[in-house]
Amino acid sequence: MAKRRPLDPARADRFGWEQGDLEFSQCFRCRRKTPGEEVCTAFPGGIPEAIRTNDVDHRRPYPGDQGVLFEAEEC
């Protein structure tokens, strides 16, 4: 889930996107995620918020991931 920032009144009338305005969770592109759920092979009991919000890069080990890391889904 993307981090939510408070609305900046100075930008409220802007129509368009700037780099960094929209951020997808790394889980969105991971082949190990269960579609429609917030679980995956690494975290069958639930993906930690730090990973879902991209505060942690799951291409590196994370406590409790059972040695299973991010793997990009093929397009």
Secondary structure, DSSP 8 states (H G I E B T S, - for coil): --------GGGTT--S--TTS----GGGGBTTB-TTSS-BSS-TT---HHHHTTSS-TTS--TTSTT----B---
